Amino acid sequence: MSFCYVRTISIALFLSIFLFLNN
């Protein structure tokens, strides 16, 4: 498994939620 790939998706989801809450 590519841990970097999973970490990238996790960060992307976190940023999406963070931006959504800011709006």
Biopython code that builds the backbone (N, CA, C, O; Angstrom):
import numpy as np
from Bio.PDB.StructureBuilder import StructureBuilder

atoms = [
    (1, "MET", "N", (0.833, -1.201, 0.000)),
    (1, "MET", "CA", (0.000, 0.000, 0.000)),
    (1, "MET", "C", (0.874, 1.260, 0.000)),
    (1, "MET", "O", (1.942, 1.300, 0.611)),
    (2, "SER", "N", (0.390, 2.271, -0.697)),
    (2, "SER", "CA", (1.133, 3.525, -0.730)),
    (2, "SER", "C", (0.602, 4.457, 0.343)),
    (2, "SER", "O", (-0.473, 5.040, 0.196)),
    (3, "PHE", "N", (1.360, 4.594, 1.420)),
    (3, "PHE", "CA", (0.934, 5.442, 2.532)),
    (3, "PHE", "C", (0.848, 6.907, 2.100)),
    (3, "PHE", "O", (-0.022, 7.649, 2.554)),
    (4, "CYS", "N", (1.762, 7.310, 1.219)),
    (4, "CYS", "CA", (1.775, 8.692, 0.742)),
    (4, "CYS", "C", (0.480, 9.011, 0.003)),
    (4, "CYS", "O", (-0.047, 10.118, 0.110)),
    (5, "TYR", "N", (-0.032, 8.028, -0.753)),
    (5, "TYR", "CA", (-1.266, 8.216, -1.502)),
    (5, "TYR", "C", (-2.440, 8.418, -0.556)),
    (5, "TYR", "O", (-3.269, 9.305, -0.762)),
    (6, "VAL", "N", (-2.507, 7.590, 0.484)),
    (6, "VAL", "CA", (-3.587, 7.698, 1.468)),
    (6, "VAL", "C", (-3.484, 9.021, 2.227)),
    (6, "VAL", "O", (-4.494, 9.671, 2.495)),
    (7, "ARG", "N", (-2.250, 9.414, 2.573)),
    (7, "ARG", "CA", (-2.043, 10.660, 3.308)),
    (7, "ARG", "C", (-2.477, 11.863, 2.465)),
    (7, "ARG", "O", (-3.042, 12.824, 2.987)),
    (8, "THR", "N", (-2.212, 11.800, 1.170)),
    (8, "THR", "CA", (-2.600, 12.902, 0.290)),
    (8, "THR", "C", (-4.115, 13.065, 0.239)),
    (8, "THR", "O", (-4.626, 14.185, 0.262)),
    (9, "ILE", "N", (-4.833, 11.941, 0.169)),
    (9, "ILE", "CA", (-6.295, 11.977, 0.141)),
    (9, "ILE", "C", (-6.834, 12.518, 1.462)),
    (9, "ILE", "O", (-7.781, 13.305, 1.476)),
    (10, "SER", "N", (-6.231, 12.096, 2.569)),
    (10, "SER", "CA", (-6.664, 12.553, 3.888)),
    (10, "SER", "C", (-6.501, 14.057, 4.019)),
    (10, "SER", "O", (-7.381, 14.741, 4.541)),
    (11, "ILE", "N", (-5.373, 14.569, 3.544)),
    (11, "ILE", "CA", (-5.131, 16.012, 3.593)),
    (11, "ILE", "C", (-6.122, 16.748, 2.699)),
    (11, "ILE", "O", (-6.627, 17.808, 3.068)),
    (12, "ALA", "N", (-6.397, 16.194, 1.538)),
    (12, "ALA", "CA", (-7.336, 16.821, 0.607)),
    (12, "ALA", "C", (-8.725, 16.904, 1.217)),
    (12, "ALA", "O", (-9.399, 17.928, 1.096)),
    (13, "LEU", "N", (-9.162, 15.821, 1.877)),
    (13, "LEU", "CA", (-10.473, 15.815, 2.525)),
    (13, "LEU", "C", (-10.512, 16.813, 3.672)),
    (13, "LEU", "O", (-11.509, 17.509, 3.860)),
    (14, "PHE", "N", (-9.422, 16.886, 4.443)),
    (14, "PHE", "CA", (-9.337, 17.811, 5.566)),
    (14, "PHE", "C", (-9.437, 19.255, 5.080)),
    (14, "PHE", "O", (-10.152, 20.066, 5.670)),
    (15, "LEU", "N", (-8.720, 19.572, 4.004)),
    (15, "LEU", "CA", (-8.751, 20.927, 3.457)),
    (15, "LEU", "C", (-10.129, 21.256, 2.902)),
    (15, "LEU", "O", (-10.597, 22.387, 3.030)),
    (16, "SER", "N", (-10.780, 20.275, 2.288)),
    (16, "SER", "CA", (-12.119, 20.487, 1.731)),
    (16, "SER", "C", (-13.104, 20.834, 2.835)),
    (16, "SER", "O", (-13.905, 21.758, 2.690)),
    (17, "ILE", "N", (-13.046, 20.090, 3.949)),
    (17, "ILE", "CA", (-13.936, 20.352, 5.084)),
    (17, "ILE", "C", (-13.606, 21.704, 5.705)),
    (17, "ILE", "O", (-14.506, 22.469, 6.052)),
    (18, "PHE", "N", (-12.311, 21.996, 5.846)),
    (18, "PHE", "CA", (-11.869, 23.253, 6.443)),
    (18, "PHE", "C", (-12.374, 24.451, 5.635)),
    (18, "PHE", "O", (-12.871, 25.422, 6.206)),
    (19, "LEU", "N", (-12.246, 24.382, 4.308)),
    (19, "LEU", "CA", (-12.707, 25.465, 3.446)),
    (19, "LEU", "C", (-14.230, 25.565, 3.463)),
    (19, "LEU", "O", (-14.781, 26.664, 3.402)),
    (20, "PHE", "N", (-14.910, 24.423, 3.545)),
    (20, "PHE", "CA", (-16.365, 24.402, 3.568)),
    (20, "PHE", "C", (-16.894, 25.084, 4.825)),
    (20, "PHE", "O", (-17.876, 25.825, 4.766)),
    (21, "LEU", "N", (-16.243, 24.834, 5.966)),
    (21, "LEU", "CA", (-16.670, 25.430, 7.227)),
    (21, "LEU", "C", (-16.378, 26.918, 7.266)),
    (21, "LEU", "O", (-17.064, 27.667, 7.963)),
    (22, "ASN", "N", (-15.381, 27.351, 6.535)),
    (22, "ASN", "CA", (-15.026, 28.773, 6.524)),
    (22, "ASN", "C", (-16.003, 29.595, 5.698)),
    (22, "ASN", "O", (-16.142, 30.799, 5.914)),
    (23, "ASN", "N", (-16.677, 28.954, 4.758)),
    (23, "ASN", "CA", (-17.600, 29.689, 3.904)),
    (23, "ASN", "C", (-18.968, 29.865, 4.523)),
    (23, "ASN", "O", (-19.850, 30.468, 3.912)),
]
sb = StructureBuilder()
sb.init_structure("model")
sb.init_model(0)
sb.init_chain("A")
sb.init_seg("    ")
for serial, (resi, resn, name, xyz) in enumerate(atoms, 1):
    if name == "N":
        sb.init_residue(resn, " ", resi, " ")
    sb.init_atom(name, np.array(xyz, "f"), 0.0, 1.0, " ", f" {name:<3s}", serial, name[0])
structure = sb.get_structure()
